[in-house]
Amino acid sequence: MVKTIPFEPPTSLVVYTGKMTDQLDVDKAVLNLTRYLNACVSEMELVAVTLGKTSLTDLSKSDLCTLDPFIAKATGIELGYISTEDQNRF
């Protein structure tokens, strides 16, 4: 992706009509995507263990918090800086 910058936007690698689509090494891209997704799963597992969970399926909405009041309202997730009892006031 970095090789296309500053002359082409990075999206030109993955957009079918992009100018540099023919330069994308699909096998290398697959390997890198696989590594990225495996790293994401590993980080999620570390978070679950840190929360005292034994499986990712044990995680629930109550394990989350947000610092943005708009996100809290929209998703029903508690604000991180307000006590549980005072959540309805915000």
C-alpha positions as CSV (number, residue, x, y, z in Angstrom):
1,M,0.0,0.0,0.0
2,V,2.8,2.4,0.9
3,K,4.4,2.0,-2.6
4,T,1.4,3.7,-4.2
5,I,1.7,6.8,-2.1
6,P,2.1,9.8,-2.8
7,F,1.2,9.3,-6.5
8,E,-1.8,7.1,-6.2
9,P,-4.3,6.6,-3.4
10,P,-3.9,3.2,-1.6
11,T,-7.4,2.2,-2.7
12,S,-6.1,2.0,-6.3
13,L,-4.6,-1.4,-5.3
14,V,-7.9,-3.0,-4.4
15,V,-10.4,-1.2,-6.6
16,Y,-10.9,-3.2,-9.8
17,T,-10.5,-0.1,-12.1
18,G,-7.5,1.2,-10.2
19,K,-4.3,2.0,-12.1
20,M,-2.1,-0.3,-9.9
21,T,-4.4,-3.3,-9.6
22,D,-2.1,-5.4,-11.8
23,Q,0.8,-4.8,-9.3
24,L,-1.0,-6.4,-6.4
25,D,0.6,-9.6,-5.4
26,V,-2.5,-11.6,-4.4
27,D,-0.6,-14.4,-2.7
28,K,1.3,-11.9,-0.5
29,A,-1.9,-10.0,0.2
30,V,-3.6,-13.2,1.3
31,L,-0.8,-14.0,3.6
32,N,-0.7,-10.5,5.1
33,L,-4.5,-10.5,5.6
34,T,-4.4,-13.9,7.3
35,R,-1.7,-12.7,9.6
36,Y,-3.7,-9.5,10.4
37,L,-6.9,-11.4,11.2
38,N,-5.0,-14.0,13.3
39,A,-3.4,-11.1,15.3
40,C,-6.9,-9.6,15.8
41,V,-8.2,-12.9,17.2
42,S,-5.2,-13.1,19.5
43,E,-5.8,-9.6,20.9
44,M,-9.5,-10.4,21.4
45,E,-8.5,-13.6,23.3
46,L,-6.1,-11.5,25.5
47,V,-8.8,-9.1,26.3
48,A,-11.2,-12.0,27.2
49,V,-8.6,-13.5,29.5
50,T,-7.9,-10.1,31.1
51,L,-11.7,-9.8,31.9
52,G,-11.6,-13.3,33.5
53,K,-13.5,-14.9,30.6
54,T,-12.7,-18.4,29.3
55,S,-14.1,-17.8,25.8
56,L,-14.9,-15.0,23.4
57,T,-18.5,-16.1,23.5
58,D,-18.5,-15.2,27.2
59,L,-18.1,-11.5,26.4
60,S,-21.2,-9.4,26.6
61,K,-22.3,-5.8,26.3
62,S,-21.8,-5.4,30.0
63,D,-18.1,-5.9,29.5
64,L,-17.9,-2.7,27.4
65,C,-17.9,1.0,28.1
66,T,-17.4,4.1,26.0
67,L,-16.2,7.6,26.6
68,D,-18.6,9.2,24.1
69,P,-22.1,10.0,25.4
70,F,-23.6,9.8,21.9
71,I,-22.3,6.3,21.4
72,A,-23.5,5.4,24.8
73,K,-27.0,6.5,24.0
74,A,-27.1,4.9,20.6
75,T,-25.7,1.5,21.7
76,G,-26.9,1.3,25.3
77,I,-23.3,0.9,26.5
78,E,-22.4,2.5,29.8
79,L,-20.2,5.6,29.9
80,G,-16.9,4.8,31.4
81,Y,-16.6,7.8,33.6
82,I,-20.1,7.7,35.2
83,S,-21.2,5.3,37.9
84,T,-23.7,2.6,37.0
85,E,-26.3,4.2,39.2
86,D,-26.0,7.6,37.4
87,Q,-26.0,6.3,33.8
88,N,-29.6,7.3,33.2
89,R,-28.9,11.0,33.9
90,F,-26.5,11.2,31.0
